[in-house]
């Protein structure tokens, strides 16, 4: 009769146990030195050797001729325990014997001395499944057991075992078996069974086993129907051949090809793939790529094993960590939404559209991804001008006036008596005292500067003692408040003889919102060596101008004025235009304002 590989090749000695040397060496030394505990607790994930080591320990403590801590597996005791004919060694499944009555019956039997072996051994598997009353019934005999009694408890969920039980047991932790150890064991078993197992297939099986040697042997048993066990046959036998289409779907997502991505999804959905299953596989693929991205050296041991390593490395080179994290969060959120009873197909389609076109989303993860892309473009020095519609005549009017002023060298000083639709009203400012009302406003391209007092204007009115509108002996004419003596529209010095910064600033005033342009009001710019440097007065203004929306406006204005893209740098300090000092002096009147 055929026997499953994981049962046929179950280790019979501690030396045969793979990947758990930290446990087997300790148990062997305790047997050799006769320093055995009355209760053991084996903790670890499935298929790592807990029950196997418990059975080996039960034979070793009762073996008539132990060999270096291992059972001989030839004496009457070893053979009887292995066949199950020795009633003094009992294996219980706590999942089906979890009641207090079962534990009380066990406690009543445990007081009797063994009949045919040295020690009576109870192996309780999945002990965390016992009820609270059953744990309480077991507690007393664990605390003061007879000399002939030994308990070996095994569990996969340590947090469910009461602390009173843990404190009375000697605990041993079984770790996940490394993929290379699993692959070596699979190759040995395949050789003994006459199976032709390729190294790539053994590596794939070891990753699919997820640290469980028992699962690895079961997968090998499942693939043993093929004459030659290859990676393709493993994927076919495991039902993972569809993962190639998942790779195709992700390729369309990375390329931003929404149409192709939806076409691949529709094809998989038509073939019977459930949307939740498809999104789960896509999430597993993104997770494997992220592991290779953040841990290129040791990340291969963390892979799920369902995808080709070469394809994963190719995607890791094309995608950033921020992009991968954003995609994983989006897919997991959509998988969770499927449980709410919504249309699964529509939800999956919306998820795929959001992955292909991240600008449609406004979540924090999506914004991080977009910022990462912009940072990558800044580092590479490659900028792409956004495609926008042609500006209207009203939008072009301020820029046209600036170009005319640059060519003529001066602008008309005729005052404007009212605001028009060409520019927006400035924001309302609040003061402790009502400001003087000015009936004239500077054009939007004119740079504000500190206004001198009326007396200063009279002294600066005309050279050679002449005053505006009369002779030197005439009484000085007092100008209306708020009117500047400088010719209207004369740009402030910018260190840029071409006037490009003034044109850029005028374009920004026409296109940016008031709350955005206010940070450029007193800024000073220079266009030198093919780069634009903007000097601002504070780090707050610097941060506001570095926002993605402001950066888009600045780049569009640079392209429109200069005819090409150029690097933009925003720095704190340097020359800034007037207005900042007055604002600080106003704030200094408040006692709780500190200046650093």
SULLINBEL-V544690 format. One record per helix or strand of 2 or more residues. SS is the DSSP state (H for helix, E for strand). FROM is the first residue (numbers start at 1). TO is the last residue. If there is no record, write none. Layout:
SS FROM TO
SS FROM TO
This chain:
H 5 8
H 14 16
H 21 33
E 39 44
H 50 62
H 76 83
E 89 93
H 100 110
E 120 125
H 127 129
H 132 143
E 149 155
H 158 160
H 163 166
E 170 174
H 179 193
E 196 197
H 199 209
H 213 223
E 228 229
H 231 237
H 243 254
H 258 270
H 275 294
H 299 302
H 309 318
H 321 340
H 344 356
H 358 360
H 364 380
H 393 408
H 454 459
H 463 465
H 500 511
H 514 520
E 524 528
E 531 536
H 539 545
H 548 562
E 567 572
H 580 587
